[in-house]
Each structure stands twice: as structure tokens, then as C-alpha cells.
Amino acid sequence: MTYPQALQYLESFTNYEKEDGYNYNQSFRLDRMEKLVSLLGDPHKNIKSIHIGGTKGKGSTSAFAQSILKNAGFRVGLYTSPHLVSFTERIRINDALISEADVARLLKKIKKAVDMMDDDRPTFFEVYTALAYLYFKEKKVDFAVYEVGLGGRLDATNVIEPLVSAITPISYEHTDKLGRTIREIAAEKAGIIKNGAVCVVAPQKKEAFASIERIAKKRGARLVVVGRDIKFKEIAVQGEKEIFTVSGIAGEYPMLETELLGSHQVLNAATAIGIIESLRFAGVMVSPDAIREGIASARWAGRLEIVARRPHIVLDGAQNKASANALAEAVKKIFKYKKLVLVFGVSKDKDIKGVLGQLLPISDSIIVTKAKIVGRAMDPDKIKKYIGLKHKNIIVTSNVKEAIKKAGKHARPDDLILVTGSLFVVGEARSLLCPDKMGV
């Protein structure tokens, strides 16, 4: 199997990242994932793992945790989704992406197992998750950090038995699938909490924490709560770095630095430190120096990422109201600019009114666009209708390439171009603006 053949094979599976309108409880099934990994010899077992779910910041938190463990001298696998440019971004070991040859080789092995499942075909995400399990086992990683795909309870990553799980801030998302209330959504996310294990919980809305606490008590799990057990304080933004302090359950970490910008990244870093410190309950000790170096060297593409200057071009995958609010606040605090040009595209199933409600007030002009994803991308003319009379300066484009080109002509050197609304839009923009960087 060649890599192009591997991609073609992957695309033959139902991909719920690109589809909408499906029944969550019928389409997501852990028993099917368990059958698939069983046929593959349960490669996910006997690997020390960390499991991270939530709504906002789970990818960044995963990147922080992986970076700390790497700086502690461990060989660390990282599994995240979705990718920005290439499928290979989803699976990496110590920052090195899985090779195209390894993807093709392991998919050939997975195909034999899939063929034994008769008509009960797995989904795209289940197949790719199984690929990560096989790869990390084969490469004998010391740790594997897994980011939940959607929800938690029924996610394909939820067959693992992690040393520590974590839940980042929960807000409204996928309400047609995960629940109409924060309490219901939190219950789905808290499905990753394991019996008798440790779960690190980022600051939550009262009703979200109540759901998490109820499930943790039911399962005899220990909660380590950021804001209560792990305290943090943002000190300043110096240049293009956040300076902050964390007081953990095992140590003090003054004047930490990270290039991941925004107050929300300080929270994500504190959550990651809570995860690493909680590994001591399983006998794993990480030095303060490794924590400091890991925070400083962590990178996560497409999150308040500066890819050009004069004018500044900033990419961020904010796609719900809470993330858009964090983005708007960060942009106002960190950057100096005369006018802000917003390049915006969004998926149909997102809270477009909520996201635009946060971004319109900081925007001087708007270029609406759409990603290439079939089925899920909202038509730019419909986005314009949502904006309505709230903004005068609106340009409609049919694709991301056209939108970036128009933004470049529209913006002056002392302006800022902000590309956001969807990770799919950000991924396409990044491939145009940084063709050699991939997702690192």
C-alpha cells in the first residue's frame, strides 16, 4: 500500500469530522473500537498514557504535557485531531511526525483486521486512532498523550486506561450530539474518568463541575482542581511570550515562559503541570527544570500563531463562543495595530452567532470564506446574512486562497489580519502562508 493508496483507503471510511446531521449515540460505539483493537492484539495496553478531553484548550494542554515529558527525557507519543495540513500531524513522537511510509504500512495491517469485522466497519477516526495505538507500541514510547476527538464517553480514545485524565474548560459545542445543557455536555466529557484514577479538572462553570464531581465520586476517582489545588497567575506579556507563575500540588514554578499566547494558554499550562504532578500518584516523578523547559519549548500550530508581520497575520482555530471570546481578549491585549481585517469561515454545526458576537466588535473589515470540506462548511453568503447590518465592510470569497489574497491587498503594514472560525480554514491558510512548516 502506497501513501496515496492509504489516503484513499482512509477516505473510504465514514468521517464524522467532515459530516453533520448524524446520530451521535448510534454512530459512536466503543464496542466496535474494542473489537478492532482486540483484532490488532490490544496495542493500546501496557503503555503509560494520559487522556485529555474538554471543549477549549485540550490540544494545547496535550502539547504542554507532551513537551514537559519529552524534556524530562522520556520518549513521548502525541495523538491529536484534527490536522491542519497533513494526516501525519495527528501522530508524533517527540515532535517528529509519523512518516507517510509508516502510515501506509500500518494501515495495511489494520485493513486485515477491518476485513474480519464484516459489515460492522469502523469510522475514519477509529481507524486512525488504532493506527496511533499500533505506532506507539511499535516504537516503544514511554508515554502516550491522547487528545479526545469528540465528547469523551464514546470516543475511540476511551478504550485506554490512563494514569491521569484531564478535562479542560467545557463550553457549549455539538449541542445536537453531546447535550443541550452544560451539565449534559460535561457528563459526556467526564466519561473519560476511570475508576479509582486521577483526573485533573480545569476551572469550570458550576453546573459542569457538578457533573464531573458526581461522576468522579461514583467511580472513586480523585479530582485535582485547577484554581483550587493548582493555582496560577498571569504576570505579563513580554514581547511575544506569556510570563506566569504556577503553584502546584508538589512545587512552586515562578516566572514561567511560553510562546503560546493568551491568558487561556496560561490556564492550559497550569492544567498540564497539574497532569504531570499527578503522575507522582503512579510513581512517576518529573523535575521542576523539565516542567519549566517543557512549558518554554511547547509549540502548538494554529492557536494565536503569528505567521507574518507587517502586517501581522495571526491564525487561530477558535470555533465556539468561549474560544472566540478568549481570542478577542488576547488580540486586544497582545497586539498593537490600526485596523483588524477578519478572515472568517465556519462549519455549519458551530455557534456562528456566538462566535461572531465576540469577533465583530474588534473587526474593522470582514472577509468571509469557506474551507474545502464537503458538507460541513457554511456558505459565505449565509455567513454574510448572519452578519447582516451589524457590519458594513464585508467581502465575500469562495475559498481560503482568494480570501488570503484579498486580505493581503486590503491590509496595510500596521494592520492585523486575523484568520479564524474553523481549524479547517486555519489549516488551509497555514498551508498557503507556511508551506514548509506543516503542523509543527
N, C-alpha and C positions, 0 to 999 in steps of 0.2 A: 504494500500500500504506500503510495507516494503522499506527500503532504497535500497537494490539491485533491487527491482522492479521499484523503482523510477528512478534509473540509466538506467535501461533497457528502461523505457518509454522515458527518455530524449534522449537516443541514437536513438530512432525511428524517431526523427525529423532531418531534413537536417541541418548539422553542417558545416557552411562555414569556421569555424576555421580550419577544417581538410580537406577541399576540395579546388580545384583550377579549373580555367577554366570556371567559371560561369559568367553570365551576371549581373553585379552589379545593374544596373538600373531596371532590371526585377526581380531580386531575393530579393532586399531590398525594402520594401514598408511600409511607415508609416501608410497608411490607414488600413493595416492589423493589425498593432500593436495597433492602436487606437480602432479597433473593439474588439480586445482581452481584452484590459484594460477596455473598456466600459462594456463588459460582466461580468467583475470582480468587477464592481462598481467604476471604476476610482480610484484605491487605491493610485496612484501617486500624486493626487491632495491634496492641503491643507497641504503639508509638505514643510518646508523651505529647499530648495535644492541648491546645487552648481553643475555645469556641466563643466567637464574638457575634452577638446579634444586636438588634435595636433598630432605630429609624435613622438617626443622624450620627455620622461620625464613626460608623463601625469599620469602614475601610481604613480610615486614618488611624484609629485605635489599633487595628491589626498591624498596620505598618510600624507604629511605635513599638508595639510588643515584640515584633519580629526583629526590629533593629536593635533593641536592648539585648535580646538573647544572642544575636549574632555578635555583638560587641563583648558579650561575656564568654565568647569562644565556642559557642555551640553552632552546629550545622542545622539551619532552621528552614523548614519549608513554609511557604505562604500561599494560601489559596484564597482568591478574591474574585468578585464579579460585580458588574460586567467588565469587559475590557474596553479600552479606549480606541485602540487601533488594531491590535492583533490578538487572536485567541491565546497566543503563548504568554501574554501578560498575566493571565489568571493563575499560572502555576510557576513559582520560582523558588530557588534555594539560595539563600544568602545573596539576594539581589540578581542572580543570574536566571534569566527566563528559561523555561523548558525549551529545548530545541524543536524545530519542526520535524526533524527525523524521529525524535522520541515520541512526539505526539502521534505520528503515523504508525510507529512500531507498536506502541501500547494500544492504540485503537484497534489494530489487527487482532490483538489478544482479546480485547473487550468484545469484538464482533463475534467471536466464538461463543462467548457467554450469552450475549444477546440472542443469538440464533437458537439457544437452548430454552429461551423464555417464551417460545411460541408466539401467541398473539398479544401477550402482555408486555409490549415494548416499552422500555424506559423513555424518559424525556431527554432532551438535549442536556439539561442541567445535571440530571442523574448520571448520564454517561460521562460527562466531563468531570464530575465530582469523583466518580470511580477511577478515572484516569489519574487524578491527583493522588488518590489513595495508593494506587499502584506505583506511581513515580516516587513518592516519598518513601515507600517501603523499599523499593529497589535501590534508591540512593542512600538508604540507611541514615535518614535525618535523625538528629537528637530530639528535635521538637517539630511539631507542625501546628501552624496557626491557621484556623479556618474561619472565614467570614461567612455568616449565614447569607443565603441568597434571598429568599422571601419568607417572611414570617419567622418561623423557628420550629414550632411543633412538628410540622410535616416536611420540613426542609430536608433535602438529601444529605446535608452535612450532619443531621441529627442522629445518625447511627453511631457516631463516635462516643467514647466515654472520656471526656476531657478531665485533666487535672483541675482546671479552672475554667469556668464560663464567665461571660460578661455581657451586660445589657447596657448599651449606650442610650442616650436620651430618646424617648419614644414620643412621637407626634402622629398626627393623622396622616395615613398613607394607605393606599389599596383598601379603602373602606368597604368596597364591594366584595372583598375577599377575606380580609382579616377581622372585620367587625366595624360597626358604625360608631362605636364609642372608644375612648382611650382605654377604658377598663378592658374591653374585649380585645383590642389590639395588643395590649400589654400581656394578656393571658396567652395569646398566640406566641408572642416573643419569648415569654417566660417558659415556654415548652422546652427550651434547651437546658433548663436547670435539672441537674441529675441528683438522684437520691444520695444524701449524705455528703455531697460535694460542696465546693466553694463557688459562690457567684458574686462577682464584683458588679455593683449597680451604680451607674452614673446618676446625677441628680434627675429626678422625675417629677412630673405632675402628681399631685396627691393620689388621684384615682389610679394612675399607672403603678405607682409604688405599692398601693394596697393590693393590686392583683399579683404583683411579683412577690410580695411578702407572704400572701396567702399560699401561693404555690410552693414557695421555699419552705414554709412551715410544714406543709403537707408532705414534702419529700425529705424533711430533716436536713435541709441544706443550710449552710452558713452564709449569711449575706455580709459582704464588706461594702459599705456605702460611701461613695464619694460625696464629700460635703459634710459627712459625719465622722467616719473613720479615716478617710483620706481628705486632707484639707489642701487647698491650693489658692494662690493669689497671683494675679497678673500684675507685674511690676511696671513694665513699659514696652513700647515697640521702638527698637533702636535700629535704624536703617531698615532692613527687611528681615528682622528677627524678633520673635517674641521673647521677652525676658520674664521669668516667673519663678515662683517658689512652691514646692510641694512638701507637705508634712504627712508622711505615710504611717503605716502601722508598724514599720520596722526601722524607720530612719527619717532624717531631715535632708532635703535636697534644695539648698538655696541657690538662687540666681542661675536657674537652668535656661538654656537657649534652644530655640527651634526655628528652623526656616519655614515651617508650616505656619502660615499667618492666620490671625483671628483669635478672639477670645475663646471661641469654641474649640480651637486646637489646643489651647491650654487645658481645657477640661478633658479633651481626649487624651492628652499626655498624662494627666493625673490619673485617669482611668487605667491607662496602660501600666503605670507604675503600681497601681493597686493590684493589677493582674500579676505582675512579676513578683511583687512582695508576697502575694497569696500562694505562690508556688512553694514557699517555705513550709506550708502545711503538708506538702508532699515530699519534703526533704530536699528541695532544690533551692540553693542559696545563690543570689546574684549580687555582686558587689555594687556599692554606690557609684564607683567610677564607670562601670559598664552601663548603669542606668543613665548617668549624665552623658556619656559618649553616645549611647543609643538614641537618646532624645535629640541630641545635636545633629546626628547624621541621618535621621529618618527623612525619607522623601516620599511624597505621595502625589502623583501626577493628577492634574485636572481639578485641584482644590485650591482656590485662590492662588493659582500658579501664574507667575509673571513670565510671559514668553517673548515679550518685546518691550522696548522703551522708545519714547519719542515717536509716536505716542505709546504710552503704556498699553499693552494688551494683556488682559487678565482672563484666565479661564477658570470657571467653577461650575461643578455639576449640581448646584442647588436645584432641587426639583419638587420641594414642598414648601409650605408657608414658613415653617420654622427655620428651615435651611436658608431660604431666601432672606428672612429677617436677619439671621446671623451674617449672611453675606453682605447685605446692605450696610449693617452697622460696621463691619470690618472695613469695607471700602471707604466709608466716610472717615474712619479713624486713621487708617494707614496711609492712604494715598492723597496726594495734592494734585489737583487737575482743574482745568477751567470748565470743560463740559464733559459729560459722560454719554458715550454712544453705546446703547444696549443692543447687542445681537442676541435675539431670543427665539428659541424653538422649544416645543414641549410635546410630550406624549399625551394622547387623548385621555388616558386614565388618571392624569395628575390634576391637582387642585390649581387650575390655571388662575382663577380669580384670587386665590390666596397668595400665590407666588407673585403675580403682577401687582397685587396690592402693596407688596413690600418693595418692588423694584421700580415701579413707575415714578414714585416721588423723587428718586435720586437720578432719574434719566432725563437728559435734555433732548435726545432723539432716539428713536427705536427702529431697528431693522429686524423684521420678523422673517423667519425662515423655517425650514423643516429638515430633519435628518433623512437618511436614505431608508430607514427601517420601514418595511412594508406593513401597513395595517395600523401601527400604533401612533405614528407621527401625526400631529394635528395640522390641518391645512392652514397655511399662513393667513389666508383671507379670513378664516374663522378666528384666528388669534386677533387680527385687526378688529373684528367685530366685538370681541371681548373688551378690547381697549376702548372702543367707541369714541366718545367725545372727551375722554379723560386726558388725551394727549394729541397734539396737533402734528408733530413731526414723526410720521410713520412711513417707512419704506417697506414694501412687500417684495420678498425674493422667493424664488422657487427651490433654492438649495443653499447649502452652507458655503460652498465656494463663492457663489455670487454675493452672499451676504458679507463675507470677509472682505471681498474686493470693494464693495460699496462702502463698508465701514472705513477701510483704509483711505478712500478718496474723501470721505466725509469728515474725518477727524484731523485735527491739527496736532502739531508736535506736543503741545501742552495739554492735550485732552487724554481721556482714558476710554478704551474700548473694552467693554465687559461682555464676554460670551458666556451665556448660561441658559438654564431652563431644563436641560437634559444632558445626561452623560453621553448620549449618542451624538448630540450636536457638538459637545465639547471634544469628543473623540475625533470627529471629522475635522473640526477646526485645528486641533493639535496636529493631525497628520499633514495638514496643509502648511501650518506655520513652523512645525518642528519635525520634518520628515525623517530625521535620523535618530530621534530620541525614543521612539516607541512609547511604552508606558512607564518609563523609569526616569 
